[in-house]
């Protein structure tokens, strides 16, 4: 990075900080609503931008492009199908959440079941956020940043030192946004960074296609399509990252959990001025999400055309393409945008962790008579401690075995299935007792962990051992044998979701609630729905499904 790149990087980063401060200077952040929900003052554009950048991190940009480099556009399912789950959340779930005036999903669970169920759910979220996701986001983002811009050489220090510097830089700045600025500062900075990320992210495939097409984007696209037809097959085979059948089972479970029950996502929408603004924000984000594969999938295919097998690791595809095609004048800007994307994922999770502790746990277990100001302060202290812990743990992930990040992502599926089952049953029924939810939130987690980390290795190892004994050495054939030995983890998620929901419904029949649940209705916000939500949602859903007809 030359001097101009460094100046543009620092300039854009400071600009984002100034805009966030200016937009939040009059927000009362001493109240719970002010700090945790931005005073319920967020408009749909701010919500859409914050949703997108909370979801889109450097790990995702680099990781998904690495997967598309290896297997083509079939990995776009993670992005395009998310749009459908966002539409379902906006039209069906948001009205039910927001009419109660809740701040957190566990708060909704307390209303539907009881305080103990809420505490279990809050602890599950905090374990996922604090022990797994925050350190991993910091490490993977720092690694991507370091690799993409060759920071060890630029700074003249070792790779491990660069990781420490990046982790603590991102962590400290993210903590300032999340802890001292509250949700509104996070959301406003997300919006600015989201605009930058869309602009910067689009530059990479544009310049890449121009490289392939000798200056013409259209020629580059046609050349890419004709030269690599196997990369444009969206229907994954049984041994691929996303077998086609998983789209109809666990894929939608994972998407509905993330967009429909995940606190770090929904907190942005709960901060809306009204239900209409919340719906419009999520639907707008869903439409952009449908287009996001241009940024997180297409560059990987372009990198395959440009580099082929010359790269030692698929995850190097995106950084290598950026270095090759991006003009120097844009490098600092793109570095700042990438920094903002990593920062966003970190500070969003940290802000949500502070909210979960302050709103759901502090009053219940530490100070039942705490004022809102004291509750907010407790959340800030917890967030600061969690940030320090995550920043301390994060660099040591470098010493872990290869594939740890994928291992962690798969293990988080243990939370998504039972949480979505409990929220779904809580919404659609009124007589299922709290004991059913508690059993699912505990036993459901154990069932998934046993499936993936005890049963799956046992059956896969046995199948591969038998194949070896039979003299099978072909990599493709071994991959198919491995895939058939035990169901894909997304299929397992689908199966366990049905089991968990079925168990809760059975509990409702055998031990129904003595007191039928009656949803409360808030007067804090306008809960009039957006009249075009269903029409626009149907159009976006048709667009998503059409991609599978094209590819």
C-alpha positions as CSV (number, residue, x, y, z in Angstrom):
1,X,0.0,0.0,0.0
2,X,1.5,3.3,-1.1
3,X,1.1,6.7,0.7
4,X,-2.1,7.6,-1.2
5,X,-3.7,4.2,-0.3
6,X,-2.8,4.8,3.4
7,X,-4.2,8.3,3.4
8,X,-7.5,7.2,1.7
9,X,-7.8,4.3,4.2
10,X,-7.4,6.6,7.2
11,X,-9.6,9.3,5.6
12,X,-12.5,7.1,4.9
13,X,-12.3,5.4,8.3
14,X,-12.4,8.7,10.1
15,X,-15.2,9.9,7.9
16,X,-17.3,6.9,9.0
17,X,-16.5,7.7,12.6
18,X,-17.5,11.3,12.3
19,X,-20.8,10.6,10.5
20,X,-21.7,8.0,13.3
21,X,-20.9,10.6,16.0
22,X,-22.8,13.3,14.3
23,X,-25.9,11.2,13.7
24,X,-26.0,10.0,17.3
25,X,-25.1,13.1,19.2
26,X,-28.7,13.9,20.2
27,X,-29.8,10.3,21.0
28,X,-30.5,9.7,24.7
29,X,-28.4,6.7,25.4
30,X,-29.0,6.6,29.1
31,X,-32.3,4.8,28.6
32,X,-32.6,1.2,27.5
33,X,-34.4,2.1,24.3
34,X,-31.9,4.8,23.5
35,X,-28.8,2.7,24.0
36,X,-30.0,-0.7,22.8
37,X,-32.5,0.3,20.1
38,X,-31.2,3.7,19.0
39,X,-34.3,5.4,20.6
40,X,-36.5,3.4,18.1
41,X,-35.6,6.0,15.5
42,X,-34.0,4.0,12.7
43,X,-35.3,4.5,9.1
44,X,-35.5,1.7,6.6
45,X,-32.4,2.6,4.6
46,X,-30.3,2.6,7.8
47,X,-31.8,-0.7,8.9
48,X,-31.1,-2.3,5.5
49,X,-27.5,-1.1,5.5
50,X,-26.9,-2.3,9.0
51,X,-28.5,-5.7,8.3
52,X,-26.3,-6.2,5.2
53,X,-23.0,-5.2,6.9
54,X,-23.8,-7.1,10.1
55,X,-24.1,-10.2,7.9
56,X,-21.4,-9.5,5.3
57,X,-17.9,-9.7,6.8
58,X,-14.4,-10.2,5.4
59,X,-14.5,-13.9,6.2
60,X,-17.7,-14.2,4.2
61,X,-16.3,-12.3,1.2
62,X,-13.1,-14.2,1.2
63,X,-14.6,-17.6,2.2
64,X,-17.5,-17.7,-0.2
65,X,-15.3,-16.5,-3.1
66,X,-12.9,-19.3,-2.1
67,X,-15.7,-21.8,-2.3
68,X,-17.0,-20.5,-5.6
69,X,-13.3,-20.7,-6.9
70,X,-13.4,-24.4,-6.0
71,X,-17.0,-25.4,-6.8
72,X,-18.6,-22.6,-8.7
73,X,-21.9,-20.7,-8.3
74,X,-23.7,-23.4,-6.3
75,X,-22.5,-21.7,-3.1
76,X,-24.7,-18.7,-4.0
77,X,-27.5,-20.6,-2.2
78,X,-26.2,-19.1,1.1
79,X,-27.0,-15.6,-0.2
80,X,-30.0,-15.9,-2.6
81,X,-32.1,-18.2,-0.3
82,X,-31.4,-15.7,2.5
83,X,-33.6,-13.3,0.7
84,X,-36.6,-15.7,1.0
85,X,-36.1,-16.1,4.8
86,X,-35.8,-12.3,5.1
87,X,-39.2,-11.9,3.3
88,X,-40.8,-14.4,5.6
89,X,-39.4,-12.7,8.6
90,X,-40.5,-9.2,7.4
91,X,-44.1,-10.3,6.6
92,X,-44.9,-12.9,9.2
93,X,-42.5,-12.7,12.2
94,X,-41.8,-8.9,12.6
95,X,-45.5,-8.0,13.2
96,X,-45.6,-10.6,16.0
97,X,-42.3,-9.4,17.5
98,X,-42.8,-5.7,17.2
99,X,-46.4,-5.5,18.5
100,X,-45.0,-6.7,21.8
101,X,-42.5,-3.8,21.9
102,X,-39.6,-6.2,22.8
103,X,-35.9,-5.4,22.8
104,X,-34.6,-9.0,22.6
105,X,-35.8,-12.4,21.3
106,X,-35.3,-13.9,24.8
107,X,-37.7,-11.3,26.1
108,X,-40.3,-12.6,23.6
109,X,-39.6,-16.2,24.9
110,X,-40.1,-15.0,28.5
111,X,-43.5,-13.6,27.6
112,X,-44.5,-16.9,25.8
113,X,-42.9,-19.4,28.2
114,X,-41.2,-18.2,31.4
115,X,-38.1,-16.4,32.8
116,X,-36.0,-19.6,33.1
117,X,-36.5,-20.4,29.4
118,X,-35.5,-16.9,28.6
119,X,-32.3,-17.2,30.6
120,X,-31.3,-20.5,28.9
121,X,-31.8,-18.9,25.5
122,X,-29.9,-15.8,26.5
123,X,-27.0,-17.9,27.7
124,X,-27.0,-19.9,24.4
125,X,-26.8,-16.7,22.5
126,X,-23.9,-15.3,24.7
127,X,-22.0,-18.6,24.3
128,X,-22.3,-18.4,20.6
129,X,-21.4,-14.7,20.4
130,X,-18.7,-14.4,23.1
131,X,-16.8,-17.7,23.1
132,X,-17.1,-18.6,19.4
133,X,-18.1,-15.9,17.0
134,X,-16.4,-12.8,18.3
135,X,-12.8,-14.3,18.5
136,X,-13.3,-16.1,15.1
137,X,-14.6,-12.9,13.4
138,X,-11.6,-11.0,14.7
139,X,-9.1,-13.7,13.7
140,X,-10.5,-14.5,10.2
141,X,-11.0,-10.8,9.4
142,X,-7.4,-10.0,10.5
143,X,-6.1,-12.9,8.5
144,X,-8.0,-11.8,5.4
145,X,-6.9,-8.2,5.8
146,X,-3.3,-9.2,6.4
147,X,-3.2,-11.5,3.4
148,X,-5.0,-9.2,1.0
149,X,-2.8,-6.2,1.6
150,X,0.5,-8.1,2.4
151,X,0.8,-6.3,5.8
152,X,3.7,-8.3,7.2
153,X,5.9,-6.9,4.3
154,X,4.4,-3.5,4.5
155,X,4.9,-3.2,8.3
156,X,8.1,-5.2,8.4
157,X,6.9,-7.6,11.1
158,X,6.0,-11.2,11.4
159,X,2.6,-12.6,10.4
160,X,1.7,-13.4,14.0
161,X,2.5,-9.8,15.1
162,X,0.3,-8.5,12.3
163,X,-2.6,-10.7,13.5
164,X,-2.2,-9.3,17.0
165,X,-2.1,-5.7,15.7
166,X,-5.2,-6.2,13.5
167,X,-7.2,-8.1,16.1
168,X,-6.7,-5.4,18.8
169,X,-7.2,-2.6,16.3
170,X,-10.5,-3.9,15.1
171,X,-11.5,-5.0,18.6
172,X,-10.8,-1.6,20.2
173,X,-12.5,0.5,17.5
174,X,-15.4,-1.9,17.4
175,X,-15.7,-1.7,21.2
176,X,-15.8,2.1,21.1
177,X,-18.7,2.0,18.5
178,X,-20.6,-0.8,20.2
179,X,-20.1,0.0,23.9
180,X,-20.0,3.8,24.0
181,X,-22.1,4.6,20.9
182,X,-25.0,2.1,21.3
183,X,-27.0,0.6,18.5
184,X,-27.5,3.8,16.6
185,X,-23.8,4.5,16.2
186,X,-23.4,0.9,15.0
187,X,-26.2,1.1,12.6
188,X,-25.2,4.5,11.1
189,X,-21.6,3.4,10.6
190,X,-22.9,0.2,9.1
191,X,-24.9,2.1,6.6
192,X,-21.9,4.2,5.4
193,X,-19.7,1.1,5.2
194,X,-22.4,-0.9,3.4
195,X,-22.5,1.7,0.7
196,X,-18.8,1.7,0.4
197,X,-18.7,-2.1,0.4
198,X,-21.2,-2.3,-2.4
199,X,-19.3,0.2,-4.5
200,X,-15.9,-1.4,-3.7
201,X,-17.1,-4.9,-4.0
202,X,-18.6,-4.3,-7.4
203,X,-15.3,-2.9,-8.7
204,X,-13.6,-6.2,-8.3
205,X,-15.8,-8.3,-10.7
206,X,-16.0,-5.3,-13.1
207,X,-12.3,-5.0,-13.3
208,X,-11.9,-8.7,-13.3
209,X,-14.3,-9.1,-16.3
210,X,-12.5,-6.3,-18.1
211,X,-9.3,-8.2,-17.6
212,X,-10.7,-11.3,-19.2
213,X,-12.6,-9.4,-21.9
214,X,-9.7,-7.1,-23.0
215,X,-11.4,-4.0,-21.6
216,X,-15.0,-5.1,-22.2
217,X,-17.2,-6.3,-19.3
218,X,-19.7,-8.0,-21.6
219,X,-17.0,-9.9,-23.6
220,X,-15.4,-10.9,-20.2
221,X,-18.7,-12.3,-19.0
222,X,-19.4,-14.3,-22.2
223,X,-15.8,-15.6,-22.2
224,X,-16.1,-16.6,-18.5
225,X,-19.4,-18.4,-19.2
226,X,-18.2,-20.3,-22.3
227,X,-14.8,-21.3,-20.9
228,X,-16.1,-22.5,-17.5
229,X,-19.6,-24.0,-17.9
230,X,-19.0,-26.4,-15.0
231,X,-18.7,-23.4,-12.6
232,X,-22.2,-22.1,-13.5
233,X,-24.1,-25.2,-12.3
234,X,-26.2,-24.1,-9.2
235,X,-27.4,-27.6,-8.5
236,X,-24.8,-29.2,-6.2
237,X,-24.0,-32.9,-6.4
238,X,-24.0,-35.2,-3.4
239,X,-20.3,-34.6,-2.6
240,X,-20.4,-30.8,-3.1
241,X,-20.4,-28.2,-0.4
242,X,-24.1,-27.7,-0.8
243,X,-25.9,-30.8,-2.3
244,X,-29.0,-29.7,-4.1
245,X,-31.3,-31.6,-1.7
246,X,-30.1,-29.6,1.3
247,X,-31.8,-26.5,-0.1
248,X,-35.1,-28.0,0.9
249,X,-34.1,-29.2,4.4
250,X,-31.5,-27.6,6.7
251,X,-30.5,-24.7,4.4
252,X,-33.9,-22.9,5.0
253,X,-33.6,-23.9,8.8
254,X,-30.2,-22.2,9.0
255,X,-31.5,-19.1,7.1
256,X,-34.7,-18.7,9.1
257,X,-32.7,-19.0,12.4
258,X,-30.2,-16.4,11.3
259,X,-32.7,-13.9,9.8
260,X,-35.7,-14.7,11.9
261,X,-34.4,-15.4,15.5
262,X,-30.8,-14.1,15.7
263,X,-30.6,-11.3,18.2
264,X,-27.7,-9.5,16.4
265,X,-29.8,-9.3,13.3
266,X,-33.2,-8.5,14.7
267,X,-32.0,-5.8,17.1
268,X,-31.4,-3.6,14.1
269,X,-35.1,-4.0,13.1
270,X,-36.4,-3.6,16.6
271,X,-34.8,-0.1,16.6
272,X,-37.1,0.9,13.7
273,X,-39.4,4.0,13.9
274,X,-42.4,1.8,13.1
275,X,-43.3,-1.7,11.8
276,X,-43.6,-0.3,8.3
277,X,-39.9,1.0,8.4
278,X,-38.7,-2.3,9.8
279,X,-40.5,-4.3,7.1
280,X,-39.2,-2.0,4.3
281,X,-35.7,-2.2,5.7
282,X,-35.6,-6.0,5.8
283,X,-37.2,-6.4,2.4
284,X,-34.8,-3.9,0.9
285,X,-31.9,-5.8,2.4
286,X,-33.4,-9.0,1.1
287,X,-33.4,-7.6,-2.5
288,X,-29.8,-6.5,-2.2
289,X,-29.0,-9.9,-0.7
290,X,-30.3,-11.5,-3.8
291,X,-27.7,-9.4,-5.8
292,X,-24.8,-9.9,-3.4
293,X,-23.5,-13.1,-5.2
294,X,-22.0,-10.6,-7.7
295,X,-19.7,-9.6,-4.9
296,X,-19.2,-12.8,-2.9
297,X,-19.4,-15.5,-5.6
298,X,-18.7,-14.2,-9.1
299,X,-15.1,-13.0,-8.3
300,X,-14.2,-16.5,-7.2
301,X,-15.2,-17.9,-10.6
302,X,-13.3,-15.0,-12.3
303,X,-10.2,-15.9,-10.1
304,X,-10.5,-19.5,-11.3
305,X,-10.4,-18.4,-14.9
306,X,-7.4,-16.1,-14.2
307,X,-5.3,-18.3,-11.9
308,X,-6.6,-21.8,-12.4
309,X,-4.6,-24.3,-10.2
310,X,-1.8,-21.8,-9.6
311,X,-3.1,-20.8,-6.2
312,X,-2.1,-23.1,-3.3
313,X,-5.3,-22.4,-1.3
314,X,-8.8,-21.5,-2.6
315,X,-9.1,-18.9,0.1
316,X,-6.3,-17.0,-1.6
317,X,-8.5,-16.5,-4.7
318,X,-10.2,-13.2,-3.7
319,X,-7.1,-11.5,-2.2
320,X,-5.1,-12.5,-5.3
321,X,-7.7,-11.1,-7.6
322,X,-8.0,-7.9,-5.7
323,X,-4.2,-7.4,-5.9
324,X,-4.2,-8.1,-9.6
325,X,-7.1,-6.1,-10.9
326,X,-7.7,-3.2,-8.5
327,X,-5.9,0.1,-9.5
328,X,-3.7,1.5,-6.7
329,X,-5.9,4.6,-6.3
330,X,-8.8,2.4,-5.1
331,X,-6.8,0.2,-2.8
332,X,-6.9,2.4,0.3
333,X,-10.6,2.9,-0.1
334,X,-11.3,-0.8,-0.5
335,X,-9.0,-1.5,2.6
336,X,-11.2,0.9,4.6
337,X,-14.4,-0.7,3.4
338,X,-13.1,-4.2,4.2
339,X,-12.0,-2.9,7.6
340,X,-15.5,-1.6,8.1
341,X,-17.1,-4.9,7.2
342,X,-15.0,-6.8,9.8
343,X,-15.6,-4.1,12.3
344,X,-19.4,-4.2,11.7
345,X,-19.7,-7.9,12.4
346,X,-17.7,-7.5,15.5
347,X,-19.4,-4.5,17.0
348,X,-22.8,-5.7,16.1
349,X,-22.3,-9.0,18.0
350,X,-20.7,-7.1,20.9
351,X,-23.7,-4.6,21.1
352,X,-26.1,-7.5,21.0
353,X,-24.1,-9.3,23.8
354,X,-24.3,-6.2,25.9
355,X,-28.1,-6.0,25.3
356,X,-28.7,-9.7,26.2
357,X,-26.8,-9.3,29.4
358,X,-28.2,-5.9,30.4
359,X,-31.8,-6.5,29.4
360,X,-32.3,-10.3,30.0
361,X,-29.8,-11.3,32.8
362,X,-28.8,-8.3,34.9
363,X,-32.2,-7.5,36.3
364,X,-33.2,-11.1,36.8
365,X,-30.1,-12.3,38.6
366,X,-28.0,-9.3,39.8
367,X,-30.3,-6.4,40.7
368,X,-34.0,-6.8,40.3
369,X,-34.6,-3.1,41.1
370,X,-32.0,-1.7,38.8
371,X,-32.8,1.5,37.0
372,X,-32.5,1.7,33.2
373,X,-29.3,3.8,33.5
374,X,-27.8,1.1,35.8
375,X,-28.9,-1.6,33.5
376,X,-27.2,0.1,30.5
377,X,-24.0,0.6,32.5
378,X,-24.0,-3.1,33.4
379,X,-24.4,-4.0,29.8
380,X,-21.5,-1.7,28.8
381,X,-19.2,-3.2,31.4
382,X,-20.1,-6.8,30.4
383,X,-19.5,-5.8,26.7
384,X,-16.1,-4.4,27.5
385,X,-15.1,-7.5,29.5
386,X,-16.3,-9.7,26.6
387,X,-14.4,-7.7,24.1
388,X,-11.1,-8.0,26.1
389,X,-11.6,-11.8,26.4
390,X,-12.4,-12.2,22.7
391,X,-9.4,-10.1,21.7
392,X,-7.1,-12.1,24.0
393,X,-8.4,-15.5,22.7
394,X,-8.5,-14.6,19.0
395,X,-4.8,-14.6,18.0
396,X,-4.3,-18.1,19.4
397,X,-6.8,-19.5,16.8
398,X,-3.7,-19.4,14.5
399,X,-2.3,-22.3,16.5
400,X,-5.4,-24.4,16.0
401,X,-5.6,-27.2,13.4
402,X,-6.6,-26.4,9.8
403,X,-10.3,-26.3,9.2
404,X,-11.1,-25.0,12.7
405,X,-13.3,-22.2,11.3
406,X,-15.4,-24.6,9.3
407,X,-15.6,-26.8,12.4
408,X,-16.8,-23.9,14.5
409,X,-19.4,-22.9,11.9
410,X,-20.8,-26.4,11.8
411,X,-20.9,-26.6,15.5
412,X,-23.0,-23.4,15.7
413,X,-25.8,-25.4,14.0
414,X,-26.4,-27.0,17.4
415,X,-27.9,-23.7,18.5
416,X,-29.9,-22.8,15.4
417,X,-32.1,-25.9,15.3
418,X,-33.5,-25.8,18.9
419,X,-33.7,-22.0,19.0
420,X,-35.8,-21.8,15.8
421,X,-37.9,-24.7,17.0
422,X,-38.7,-23.0,20.3
423,X,-39.5,-19.6,18.6
424,X,-41.6,-21.2,15.9
425,X,-43.7,-23.3,18.3
426,X,-43.9,-20.3,20.6
427,X,-45.5,-18.2,17.8
428,X,-47.8,-20.7,16.3
429,X,-49.2,-22.3,19.5
430,X,-50.6,-21.1,22.8
431,X,-50.7,-24.3,24.9
432,X,-47.2,-25.8,24.7
433,X,-45.7,-25.6,28.2
434,X,-42.3,-24.0,29.2
435,X,-40.9,-27.4,30.1
436,X,-41.1,-28.5,26.5
437,X,-39.0,-25.4,25.4
438,X,-36.4,-26.0,28.2
439,X,-35.9,-29.7,27.2
440,X,-35.5,-28.7,23.5
441,X,-33.0,-25.9,24.3
442,X,-30.8,-28.3,26.3
443,X,-31.3,-31.8,24.9
444,X,-31.7,-30.4,21.3
445,X,-28.2,-28.9,21.5
446,X,-26.7,-32.2,22.7
447,X,-28.5,-34.2,20.0
448,X,-26.9,-32.2,17.3
449,X,-23.4,-32.3,18.9
450,X,-23.6,-36.0,19.3
451,X,-24.8,-36.4,15.7
452,X,-22.0,-34.3,14.1
453,X,-19.1,-35.0,16.4
454,X,-19.7,-38.6,17.5
455,X,-21.9,-40.4,15.0
456,X,-20.8,-38.7,11.8
457,X,-17.0,-39.3,12.3
458,X,-17.8,-42.9,13.3
459,X,-19.8,-43.8,10.1
460,X,-17.5,-41.7,7.8
461,X,-14.3,-43.3,9.1
462,X,-15.8,-46.8,8.8
463,X,-16.9,-46.2,5.2
464,X,-13.6,-44.8,4.2
465,X,-11.7,-47.7,5.9
466,X,-13.8,-50.2,3.9
467,X,-13.2,-48.3,0.7
468,X,-9.4,-48.4,1.3
469,X,-9.6,-52.1,2.1
470,X,-11.3,-52.5,-1.3
471,X,-8.6,-50.7,-3.1
472,X,-10.6,-47.5,-3.9
473,X,-8.2,-44.6,-4.4
474,X,-10.0,-42.2,-6.8
475,X,-10.7,-38.9,-5.0
476,X,-14.1,-38.3,-6.6
477,X,-15.3,-41.8,-5.7
478,X,-14.0,-41.5,-2.1
479,X,-15.8,-38.1,-1.8
480,X,-19.1,-39.8,-2.9
481,X,-18.6,-42.6,-0.4
482,X,-17.9,-40.1,2.4
483,X,-21.0,-38.1,1.5
484,X,-23.2,-41.2,1.5
485,X,-21.8,-42.6,4.8
486,X,-23.7,-40.1,6.9
487,X,-26.3,-37.3,6.0
488,X,-25.0,-33.8,5.3
489,X,-25.1,-31.6,8.4
490,X,-27.8,-29.5,6.7
491,X,-30.0,-32.6,6.3
492,X,-29.4,-33.4,10.0
493,X,-30.5,-29.9,10.9
494,X,-33.8,-30.5,9.0
495,X,-34.4,-33.8,10.6
496,X,-33.7,-32.6,14.2
497,X,-35.9,-29.5,13.6
498,X,-38.9,-31.8,12.8
499,X,-38.1,-33.9,15.9
500,X,-37.8,-30.9,18.2
501,X,-41.0,-29.3,16.9
502,X,-42.8,-32.6,17.1
503,X,-41.7,-33.2,20.7
504,X,-42.9,-29.7,21.8
505,X,-46.3,-30.2,20.1
506,X,-46.6,-33.6,21.9
507,X,-45.8,-31.9,25.2
508,X,-48.6,-29.4,24.4
509,X,-51.0,-32.3,24.0
510,X,-49.9,-34.2,27.1
511,X,-49.2,-31.3,29.4
512,X,-50.9,-28.2,28.1
513,X,-50.5,-24.8,29.7
514,X,-53.0,-24.1,32.4
515,X,-53.0,-20.5,31.5
516,X,-53.4,-19.8,27.7
517,X,-50.8,-17.4,26.4
518,X,-52.2,-14.0,25.2
519,X,-49.8,-11.8,23.2
520,X,-49.5,-8.3,24.5
521,X,-49.8,-5.2,22.2
522,X,-47.5,-2.2,22.7
523,X,-48.3,1.4,22.2
524,X,-44.6,2.4,22.0
525,X,-44.5,2.2,18.2
526,X,-46.8,2.3,15.2
527,X,-47.4,-1.4,14.2
528,X,-49.2,-0.6,11.0
529,X,-47.7,-2.9,8.3
530,X,-46.3,-1.8,5.0
531,X,-49.1,-2.3,2.5
532,X,-46.8,-3.4,-0.3
533,X,-44.8,-5.9,1.8
534,X,-46.4,-9.0,0.4
535,X,-46.4,-7.9,-3.3
536,X,-42.7,-6.9,-3.2
537,X,-41.9,-10.0,-1.2
538,X,-43.5,-12.3,-3.8
539,X,-41.5,-10.5,-6.6
540,X,-38.2,-11.0,-4.8
541,X,-39.0,-14.7,-4.1
542,X,-39.8,-15.2,-7.8
543,X,-36.4,-13.6,-8.7
544,X,-34.6,-15.9,-6.3
545,X,-36.3,-19.1,-7.7
546,X,-35.6,-18.0,-11.2
547,X,-31.8,-18.2,-10.6
548,X,-32.2,-22.0,-10.3
549,X,-33.9,-22.1,-13.7
550,X,-31.2,-20.0,-15.3
551,X,-28.3,-22.0,-13.8
